[in-house]
Amino acid sequence: MWQPVLMISGYFISVLGLAMLFPAGIDLYYKQSDWSPFITASIISIFIGMSLFLGNRTKIEKISIRQGYLLTVIIWVSICLLAALPFVLSGTTQNWADAIFEAVSGITSTASTILVDVDNSDHAILLWRSLLNGLGGIGIVIFAVALLPFLGIGGMQIFQRENSDFNDKLMPKISYIAKRIIIIYVILVTLSTIGLFWAGMNKFDAVNHALSAVSTGGFSTKNNSIEYYDNLWIEIILILSMISGSVPLTYYLILLQRNFTRSFRSEQVSFFLKTLTFYILLMAVWLTWSGKYGFWQSLRYSAFNVVSITTSTGFASTDYGQWGLFAQTMFIIFALTGGCTGSTSGSIKIFRWQVIIAFLKKSLVNLTEPNRIIFVKIGNLNVDYGIISSVFVFVSAFSFSTILLTMLVAVTGVDFTTAFSGIVGCITNSGPGVGKIVGPSGNFSSFSDFAKYVCAFAMLLGRLEVLTILIVFTRNFWRK
């Protein structure tokens, strides 16, 4: 069971090690001092990765479901741990708890941070955070499209029929998907970079923010995030970039092939855009009615920040934590919504909400007409009960995990609002919570080491769809 798992893990660890050379090169270009720690971390990562790859090299034609779960967990955990090395070696973070928190936040595209002075960080550190966002964004899409349907997590097996052209063998399948996803991803990041540079960002900031926006990662090069720029065109381009990352990347292939037939993928894209529009207008109207801003300024702030949190990005163009309790409550709801499956977005995701709403409609009708046969439908497409069951199992596990992790953080002395919103921000991978401590103008630096580890676990748990990690802790998983 272990040989193919360790071989594939070694391959991805080696890729991470090679990625560390980019920040080292940037640091040398700007004549700063953090290139050496990145070289050291790169050597360590490549050595570990190549040792695992060459020591366990074998031809992989088939992989079991158990190996799929194990492979996913080992790859993401090992990459998070090694990605923390540059933060520790460069002295950017005080200890391993801070380094692991920042690395996990980056690779899971969460945008929560413990860094207090981002503005004065070296270019290498800033680029590394954005690269982690970028790598995590690509990684989660490949995971969602290639492995989630195979593992049957939370109803994702419904998309297998739409991926019927993929090879059943694991490595050819991942290779097939990865090539197309990477091309689309690079195109989106490039277009975003060009747009941001045109709108007024310098080249370095444009690249970093493009990587963070398309990956819905949310790491910025500024302490005040996008509020620093106060530029309408920058905000518009970032809105488009965040939405582009929240749509299934394979959906762009459908558009390029001019295949406009109805599918679960196209149905969820349509529902996602309608939901996003409703959220934006609702918040804009409330801000205007409450006298916070005029309508057009309300629409501007609402559009950017609602899109940012709903897509689980985490950028902020203003401190929406100051908008009052209604807004804070709504932003938690936005965070729990999420983008589409097969996208870089996190959280529960719009497809699962579609299934829950469709099942609720059916149940309400059956209360008064118990003998009436009604199918659960998304648009004109039927959803079978196996999918419905797995969706409800996922949502239950997600909710239980959120409650338990909130309790663990609260035990350390953090107040309930901060603990709950912080965990919601982490497990949905949307980043900021609400309140002064972990809101858009705060960070997680004041949390204890234990609370930071809990939050890091929450980020990983949310990014890997909860059940993927939880099943590894069950006794049945390890039985022969």
FENZI-V859770 format. One record per residue. RES is the residue in one letter. D_CENTER is the distance of its C-alpha to the mean C-alpha in whole Angstrom. Layout:
[[RES & D_CENTER] [RES & D_CENTER]]
//
This chain:
[[M & 29] [W & 28] [Q & 29] [P & 26] [V & 23] [L & 25] [M & 25] [I & 22] [S & 20] [G & 23] [Y & 22] [F & 18] [I & 20] [S & 22] [V & 20] [L & 18] [G & 21] [L & 22] [A & 19] [M & 21] [L & 24] [F & 22] [P & 22] [A & 25] [G & 27] [I & 26] [D & 27] [L & 30] [Y & 30] [Y & 30] [K & 33] [Q & 31] [S & 31] [D & 27] [W & 28] [S & 30] [P & 27] [F & 24] [I & 27] [T & 28] [A & 24] [S & 24] [I & 28] [I & 27] [S & 23] [I & 25] [F & 28] [I & 26] [G & 24] [M & 28] [S & 29] [L & 27] [F & 27] [L & 31] [G & 32] [N & 30] [R & 31] [T & 32] [K & 31] [I & 29] [E & 30] [K & 28] [I & 26] [S & 26] [I & 23] [R & 24] [Q & 23] [G & 20] [Y & 19] [L & 20] [L & 19] [T & 15] [V & 16] [I & 18] [I & 16] [W & 13] [V & 15] [S & 18] [I & 15] [C & 14] [L & 18] [L & 19] [A & 16] [A & 18] [L & 21] [P & 22] [F & 21] [V & 24] [L & 26] [S & 26] [G & 27] [T & 24] [T & 23] [Q & 26] [N & 25] [W & 22] [A & 21] [D & 20] [A & 19] [I & 17] [F & 15] [E & 14] [A & 13] [V & 11] [S & 9] [G & 9] [I & 8] [T & 5] [S & 4] [T & 6] [A & 9] [S & 11] [T & 14] [I & 18] [L & 19] [V & 22] [D & 24] [V & 21] [D & 24] [N & 26] [S & 24] [D & 25] [H & 23] [A & 22] [I & 20] [L & 18] [L & 18] [W & 17] [R & 14] [S & 13] [L & 14] [L & 11] [N & 8] [G & 10] [L & 11] [G & 7] [G & 7] [I & 10] [G & 10] [I & 7] [V & 9] [I & 13] [F & 12] [A & 11] [V & 14] [A & 16] [L & 16] [L & 15] [P & 18] [F & 20] [L & 19] [G & 19] [I & 16] [G & 16] [G & 18] [M & 17] [Q & 20] [I & 21] [F & 19] [Q & 22] [R & 24] [E & 23] [N & 22] [S & 26] [D & 26] [F & 24] [N & 26] [D & 26] [K & 27] [L & 23] [M & 24] [P & 25] [K & 22] [I & 19] [S & 22] [Y & 22] [I & 19] [A & 17] [K & 20] [R & 20] [I & 16] [I & 16] [I & 19] [I & 17] [Y & 15] [V & 17] [I & 19] [L & 17] [V & 16] [T & 20] [L & 21] [S & 18] [T & 20] [I & 23] [G & 23] [L & 22] [F & 25] [W & 27] [A & 26] [G & 27] [M & 24] [N & 26] [K & 25] [F & 23] [D & 21] [A & 20] [V & 19] [N & 16] [H & 15] [A & 15] [L & 13] [S & 10] [A & 11] [V & 10] [S & 7] [T & 6] [G & 6] [G & 9] [F & 12] [S & 15] [T & 19] [K & 20] [N & 21] [N & 21] [S & 18] [I & 19] [E & 22] [Y & 24] [Y & 24] [D & 25] [N & 25] [L & 25] [W & 25] [I & 22] [E & 20] [I & 21] [I & 20] [L & 16] [I & 16] [L & 17] [S & 14] [M & 11] [I & 13] [S & 14] [G & 10] [S & 9] [V & 13] [P & 13] [L & 14] [T & 17] [Y & 18] [Y & 19] [L & 21] [I & 23] [L & 24] [L & 25] [Q & 27] [R & 28] [N & 28] [F & 27] [T & 28] [R & 27] [S & 24] [F & 21] [R & 19] [S & 21] [E & 21] [Q & 18] [V & 17] [S & 20] [F & 20] [F & 16] [L & 18] [K & 21] [T & 19] [L & 17] [T & 21] [F & 22] [Y & 20] [I & 21] [L & 25] [L & 25] [M & 24] [A & 26] [V & 29] [W & 28] [L & 28] [T & 31] [W & 33] [S & 32] [G & 34] [K & 31] [Y & 31] [G & 33] [F & 31] [W & 30] [Q & 28] [S & 27] [L & 25] [R & 24] [Y & 22] [S & 21] [A & 20] [F & 18] [N & 16] [V & 16] [V & 14] [S & 12] [I & 11] [T & 11] [T & 9] [S & 6] [T & 7] [G & 10] [F & 13] [A & 16] [S & 20] [T & 22] [D & 22] [Y & 21] [G & 22] [Q & 25] [W & 25] [G & 27] [L & 26] [F & 25] [A & 23] [Q & 21] [T & 21] [M & 20] [F & 17] [I & 16] [I & 17] [F & 14] [A & 11] [L & 12] [T & 13] [G & 9] [G & 10] [C & 11] [T & 11] [G & 11] [S & 9] [T & 6] [S & 5] [G & 4] [S & 8] [I & 11] [K & 11] [I & 14] [F & 16] [R & 16] [W & 18] [Q & 20] [V & 21] [I & 22] [I & 24] [A & 26] [F & 27] [L & 28] [K & 30] [K & 31] [S & 32] [L & 34] [V & 36] [N & 37] [L & 38] [T & 41] [E & 41] [P & 41] [N & 43] [R & 41] [I & 38] [I & 35] [F & 32] [V & 29] [K & 27] [I & 25] [G & 27] [N & 29] [L & 28] [N & 28] [V & 26] [D & 28] [Y & 28] [G & 26] [I & 23] [I & 23] [S & 24] [S & 21] [V & 19] [F & 21] [V & 21] [F & 17] [V & 17] [S & 20] [A & 18] [F & 15] [S & 18] [F & 20] [S & 17] [T & 16] [I & 20] [L & 21] [L & 19] [T & 20] [M & 23] [L & 23] [V & 21] [A & 24] [V & 27] [T & 26] [G & 28] [V & 25] [D & 26] [F & 24] [T & 23] [T & 21] [A & 20] [F & 19] [S & 17] [G & 15] [I & 14] [V & 13] [G & 11] [C & 10] [I & 9] [T & 8] [N & 5] [S & 7] [G & 9] [P & 13] [G & 15] [V & 19] [G & 22] [K & 23] [I & 22] [V & 18] [G & 18] [P & 17] [S & 20] [G & 20] [N & 18] [F & 18] [S & 21] [S & 23] [F & 22] [S & 24] [D & 23] [F & 23] [A & 20] [K & 18] [Y & 18] [V & 17] [C & 14] [A & 13] [F & 14] [A & 12] [M & 9] [L & 9] [L & 11] [G & 8] [R & 6] [L & 9] [E & 10] [V & 13] [L & 16] [T & 15] [I & 16] [L & 18] [I & 21] [V & 21] [F & 23] [T & 25] [R & 29] [N & 29] [F & 26] [W & 29] [R & 32] [K & 33]]
//
